[in-house]
Amino acid sequence: MNSARIYVHGILAAFLEKERNAYRIEYLSSYRGEPISLTLPIREEPYVFDHFPSFFEGLLPEGLLLEGLLRNCKLDEKDYFGQILAVGQDLVGSVTIEKDR
């Protein structure tokens, strides 16, 4: 299983996990800040997706920037989890993502 930490305004808010072909987003029970996105409001139950979550896919580079990212980081075009980890510290907006230790 791959796991990433999701921060909102620099505060740890949730975890994004990839297991086989499923993705899971779970907020920390102690988190009281803004949601990751309006489409992912804070709740106790984890969000489970059978595809990469659309909010995060929308943060990924496209075109020439994507080609450069794939080449430089040796990532597969369909490895969205790897891509978000590669660019997670330099996203537009209040969300940042880093690999869980």
Contacts in CASP RR format, 6 or more apart in sequence:
PFRMAT RR
TARGET T0000
AUTHOR 0000-0000-0000
METHOD contacts of the structure
MODEL  1
MNSARIYVHGILAAFLEKERNAYRIEYLSSYRGEPISLTLPIREEPYVFD
HFPSFFEGLLPEGLLLEGLLRNCKLDEKDYFGQILAVGQDLVGSVTIEKD
R
1 17 0 8 1.000
1 18 0 8 1.000
1 19 0 8 1.000
2 17 0 8 1.000
2 18 0 8 1.000
2 19 0 8 1.000
2 81 0 8 1.000
2 82 0 8 1.000
3 15 0 8 1.000
3 16 0 8 1.000
3 17 0 8 1.000
3 18 0 8 1.000
3 99 0 8 1.000
3 100 0 8 1.000
4 15 0 8 1.000
4 16 0 8 1.000
4 17 0 8 1.000
4 81 0 8 1.000
4 84 0 8 1.000
4 85 0 8 1.000
4 97 0 8 1.000
4 98 0 8 1.000
4 99 0 8 1.000
4 100 0 8 1.000
5 12 0 8 1.000
5 14 0 8 1.000
5 15 0 8 1.000
5 97 0 8 1.000
5 98 0 8 1.000
5 99 0 8 1.000
5 100 0 8 1.000
6 12 0 8 1.000
6 13 0 8 1.000
6 14 0 8 1.000
6 15 0 8 1.000
6 16 0 8 1.000
6 25 0 8 1.000
6 36 0 8 1.000
6 95 0 8 1.000
6 96 0 8 1.000
6 97 0 8 1.000
7 13 0 8 1.000
7 95 0 8 1.000
7 96 0 8 1.000
7 97 0 8 1.000
7 98 0 8 1.000
8 33 0 8 1.000
8 34 0 8 1.000
8 35 0 8 1.000
8 36 0 8 1.000
8 94 0 8 1.000
8 95 0 8 1.000
9 33 0 8 1.000
9 34 0 8 1.000
9 94 0 8 1.000
10 96 0 8 1.000
11 31 0 8 1.000
11 33 0 8 1.000
12 28 0 8 1.000
12 31 0 8 1.000
13 27 0 8 1.000
13 28 0 8 1.000
13 31 0 8 1.000
13 33 0 8 1.000
13 35 0 8 1.000
13 36 0 8 1.000
14 25 0 8 1.000
14 26 0 8 1.000
14 27 0 8 1.000
14 28 0 8 1.000
14 31 0 8 1.000
14 36 0 8 1.000
15 24 0 8 1.000
15 25 0 8 1.000
15 26 0 8 1.000
15 28 0 8 1.000
15 100 0 8 1.000
16 23 0 8 1.000
16 24 0 8 1.000
16 25 0 8 1.000
16 53 0 8 1.000
16 56 0 8 1.000
16 81 0 8 1.000
16 84 0 8 1.000
16 97 0 8 1.000
17 23 0 8 1.000
17 24 0 8 1.000
17 25 0 8 1.000
17 26 0 8 1.000
18 24 0 8 1.000
18 81 0 8 1.000
21 50 0 8 1.000
22 48 0 8 1.000
22 49 0 8 1.000
22 50 0 8 1.000
23 48 0 8 1.000
23 49 0 8 1.000
23 50 0 8 1.000
23 51 0 8 1.000
23 52 0 8 1.000
23 53 0 8 1.000
23 81 0 8 1.000
24 46 0 8 1.000
24 47 0 8 1.000
24 48 0 8 1.000
24 49 0 8 1.000
25 36 0 8 1.000
25 40 0 8 1.000
25 46 0 8 1.000
25 47 0 8 1.000
25 49 0 8 1.000
25 53 0 8 1.000
26 46 0 8 1.000
26 47 0 8 1.000
27 42 0 8 1.000
27 43 0 8 1.000
27 44 0 8 1.000
29 44 0 8 1.000
31 42 0 8 1.000
33 42 0 8 1.000
34 94 0 8 1.000
35 41 0 8 1.000
35 42 0 8 1.000
36 55 0 8 1.000
36 95 0 8 1.000
37 55 0 8 1.000
37 95 0 8 1.000
39 54 0 8 1.000
39 55 0 8 1.000
40 47 0 8 1.000
40 53 0 8 1.000
40 55 0 8 1.000
47 53 0 8 1.000
52 80 0 8 1.000
52 81 0 8 1.000
56 80 0 8 1.000
56 84 0 8 1.000
56 97 0 8 1.000
57 80 0 8 1.000
59 84 0 8 1.000
59 87 0 8 1.000
59 88 0 8 1.000
59 91 0 8 1.000
59 92 0 8 1.000
59 95 0 8 1.000
60 66 0 8 1.000
60 80 0 8 1.000
60 83 0 8 1.000
60 84 0 8 1.000
60 87 0 8 1.000
61 69 0 8 1.000
61 83 0 8 1.000
61 87 0 8 1.000
66 77 0 8 1.000
66 83 0 8 1.000
69 75 0 8 1.000
69 83 0 8 1.000
69 86 0 8 1.000
69 87 0 8 1.000
70 76 0 8 1.000
70 77 0 8 1.000
70 83 0 8 1.000
73 82 0 8 1.000
73 83 0 8 1.000
73 86 0 8 1.000
75 82 0 8 1.000
75 83 0 8 1.000
75 86 0 8 1.000
84 97 0 8 1.000
85 97 0 8 1.000
85 98 0 8 1.000
85 99 0 8 1.000
88 96 0 8 1.000
88 97 0 8 1.000
88 98 0 8 1.000
89 96 0 8 1.000
89 97 0 8 1.000
89 98 0 8 1.000
91 97 0 8 1.000
END
